Amino acid sequence: MLLGGDIFDDVQDDTNANIFIEDIAKKYKTYYVSGNHEWWSDRMYAMFDSLTDRGVIVLRGNTDVIEIEETLITVSGIDDSDVNVYDSTYPDWEKQLKQVGEGLEQNQFNLLLAHRPENAEKYFEYDFDAVLSGHAHGGQFRIPYIMNGLYAPNQGFFPKFAGGMYDFDGKKLIVSRGLAKESTRIPRIFNRPELVFVNIIPE
């Protein structure tokens, strides 16, 4: 299970998030990276402790390797870019990206968990096979088959990466619309929450 940030909110309490995390972490190996809402809460390190106590692996410029049916998969993760604002004592997100990107092995499937899809070109400067992101809220308003998102944070109107799968020379950026309701006051229209399943098929 991969949690791409904004699992907690800076306004709503943590009750529902903790119930969700406690349940899934008992059933699945679970990885997490921070999102901007968690940094805005000013409770980030308490959240890290809560996640770790529940068995979740918090990725902050580091990598874990898992084996599924004799296929090695690296799961790397970096903090949201707001780490640069809220924690000057920790490596910024680009240093974290460089650290995990330069340590990749060619004979493995390399996956990156990173909150913000608008930084995709920087992510794919390294040899990741797939990047999983969120943050864009699905573009908030959608018209199926016509408009895949009206507005997304840090991308503005008609965002390029609102939700779905995008191709980067054969490598994939997968952007989730998100699972939970956050404190954003603007409602979502034709934009249901989603849980994304990713099938990795060995060549």
N, C-alpha and C positions, 0 to 999 in steps of 0.2 A: 504494500500500500504506500503510495507516494502522496505526501501532503505539501502542496506548493505555496504555502503562506496564506495569510489572512484567515487562518483557522480560528484564531481569536480576534476579537474586535476591540477597538479603543473606547467604545461607548457601552455596548451591551456587555452584560456579565458573562462569565466563563462557563456557566452551568451546562448549557447544551453542548458546548465544545468539549468539555471534560467527559461528559457521558459518551459522546461519539468516540473520542480518542480511547477511552478506557476499554470500550467494547471491541473496537477494531484491533487494538494492539494485542489483545489476548488471542486473536484469531490469525493475524497476519504479521509478518515482519514489516515494520512501518518506519518510513523515513520522512523527515520534515525539514523544510527550510523556512526562514522567516519571510513575512510580508510587511508591507508598509504599515498596515493597521496595528500590528503587534508593536512595532517600534513607536508609533504614535501614543500607545497606551502608557509608555514609560514604566512598564512592568515586564519588559522583555525577559530579563534574567530569571524572574520568578516563573515565567511561562516555560523557559528552557528547563528549569528544574522539575516542573510539573510533568512535562513531556518525558524527560529522562526517567523519572520515578515510575512512569507507566510503561516503560520499556521501549519508548520511541527513540530512534536514532536521530539525533539532531546533527545535520550537516552544515558546517560553516567553513567551507574551503577544504573539505576532506572527502574521502572516497571510501566506499565499502565494496567488496566483491561478493557476489552471490553466484551460485551454480544452479541452473535449472536444466534438467535433462541433458547433462554434460556440456551445456553451453555456459561460458563464463560471461557474466554481465557486471560491469562496473556501474555503481550508482554514486554519482558525485553531486554535491550541492553547494550552493553559495548563498550568502545572506542577501536580502533585499538591499538595494542601493542606499536606503535610509540609514543603514549601519554607519555610513560615512558621516552622518549628521549627529547621531545619537551615541556613538561609541568610538571616540578617537583613539582608544587604547587597543583596538582590535584591527587587523588588516581590513582594508576597504574591499568592496565587492570585486573590483578589477584585480587586485592582488590575489584574492581567493580564487578567482577564475583562472588566473595564470598558474597558480599552484596546482590546481586539479588538472588543468588542461595539459600542462607539460609532463604530467606523470602518467598519461594514458598509454595503454598497450594496444598494439595493432591487432592482436589475435583475439580480442575480446569485443563484445558489444558495449559501447560506451554511451551511457545515458547521463544527462545533466538535468538536475532539478533546479530551476531558477525562476523566481517570482514574476519578473517583468519580461513580456515577450518583445517589447520594442527594442531590446538590446540584442536581438537575435544575431545580427551580423557579427557582433563582437564574440558571442558564444561560438559561432561556427568558424572563427579564426583558428579554433582548436578542433581536434579530430573526434568530435562527438557525433555519434550516429543519430541520436535523437535528443531533443530538448523538450522538457515539459514545463509549461508556465501557466499562469493564471492572470490575475490583476486587472484584466480588461473588462470584467463584468459582462462579457458577451456583447459589449457595445451598448448595453442598457436597453435600447429599443431595437427590435429586429423585425424585418418583413421577410418571412421565409421565401427563399428562391430569388428574392429581389435585392434585399439589403441586409448584409451580415453585420449589423451593428451601426448605430448612429454616432455614438460618442464613447470614447474610452479614456481613462486616466493616462496622461502623458503621451497620448497619441492624438487627441483632439477628435474632430468630427470625421466620420467615415474612416475609422481606424483600419489600418492594413492588417492587423493581427487581432481581430475581435474574439474569435473563437473558431475552433476547427483545426485542421491539419494543413500545414504549408510546407512546400518543398524547397530545399536549398541544395540544388545539385545532387539530388538523391538522398540527402539527409533530411530529417523531418523535425519541424517545430509543431508541437501539439499544444494548443491553448484551450484550457478548460474555461467554460463560462462560470464555473463555481457551483458549489453544492448548497451553501447556506445563505440565509438572508443577513446582509450586513446592515449597518446603521445608515447607509445612504438613503436620503429621503426621497429621491426620485425613484418611482416604481419601475420594475422591469415590465416590458411589454413584448409578448411573443418570444420570451427569453427565459425558458424554464431552467431551474438549477439542473446540473447534470453531474453524474459520476462517470468518469471516462475510463473505459477498458482499453488497454493497448495490447495487441497481439504481436509478439516478436517471433518471426518465422525465420529460422536459420536458412541460409542459402545452400 
